[in-house]
Amino acid sequence: MAFNVDAAVKYLDENAEPGPTGKCATYVRQALEAGGLDMSSRPVSAKNYGPYLQLKGFKRVDLKNYQETKGDVVVIQNYKGGDVHGHIAMYDGADWVSDFKQRDMWGGPGYRKNQPSYEVYRP
């Protein structure tokens, strides 16, 4: 897989909005494309990106003793009352970023409170 983590992270950081826009999958997809991935047959919902990332060469990370690494992508499932599409974000080496720089991996109070299941994928 010819994936350039630095190019993806740079794109994501440069295009992050001041706050959430509800377009996490669009921003992360564009960052993955900036890193060199062909994302033409991508899933619609953020929560469905896991298997797709694996097809692109990403490996699912064992979450026991997990330590974030630049380029990691978290795919979070939806929760009752939340966005049906779930959430996706990439770690830029210092922060989790989706359509905005997040304060943590969860990307919002609903995810933080409900803590739905999630997986992390590494290039």
N, C-alpha and C positions, 0 to 999 in steps of 0.2 A: 504494500500500500504506500503510495507516494503522498503522504499527508504531512503538511507543514504546520505544526502546532503554533509556531510563532506568528505565522501569517494569519491563521484563524483567530488567535487571541487578539492580535493587533486590530483586525477588522472589527471584532466584537466590541473591544474597548472604545474604538474611535466612533462607533455608531450607536453606543448605548444612549438611551433616552434618560431624561432626568428622573422619571418614575415609570411604573408599569403601564404598558399600553395594551396588554392582552395578546401580544403577538410574539410570545417567547419562541415558538417553533420557527417562525419566519426569521428572526434575528439569528438564532443558533444555526439554522440551515444555511443562511447566507455566510456565516462565519466558516462553516464546514466547507462550503464551496470556495471561499477565499483561501482555505487551506489546501485546496486541490481535489476535493471529492466531487464526483458526479452525483448530484442529489436529485436527478430527474424523476426517479420512480419512488420518491419518498412517501411516507405515510402522511395523512392529514393531521392526525392528533399527536401532540407532543408525547402522550403516554405510550404511544405505539412505536417510538423510535428505537427501542432497545434491540430487537431482532434485526432491524434494518442496519443499525450501526455495526452489529456483529458481521453482517454480510459484507460490510465495507472494511472489515479487518480490525475493528475495535474488539477488545476483550472485556468481558464482564469482570469487575473487580470483586474480590472477596472482601466483604464489608467488616469482617472481624479485624479489629485493629487498623481500620481504614485511615489513611493519611492522604489528603488531597494532593494531587500532582497536576501541574500545568497541563491543560488539554483534556482533563477528565470531563465527562459529560454525565450529568445526573438526569435520569428519566423518572419522574414522579407520577404515580397513578392519581386518578381523581378521587375525590371523597364526596360523601353525601352533602349536597348543598353547595359544592364548589364547582369550578369549571369542569365540564364533562371531558375536556381534552387533556386534563392533567397539566404537567409543567415540565419544562426542560431548561437546563442552564449549563454553562461551561465554566470551568475554573480557570482563571487567567494567571494563576500563580500567586495571587493575593486575595482575590474576591471571586465570588460566584456571580456570573453575568448572564443575563438572558436578554430581554429587551431593555434592561436597565441594570445598573450595578446593585446587587442585592446585599442585604446586611448579613445574610447567612445562606446556606444551601436551600432552605425552604422557599424563599422568594415571596413570602406573604404570610399574613397572620392566620389565614385559614389553614394553610399547609402546616405552619408551625404548630398550631393547636391540634389539628387532627392527625398529623404525621402519618399520612398514607404510605403504603409500601413504595419502595423505590429501588433502583439499581444504578450503579455507576459503571460507566464504560470508559476504557482507556485506549488511546490510539497505540 
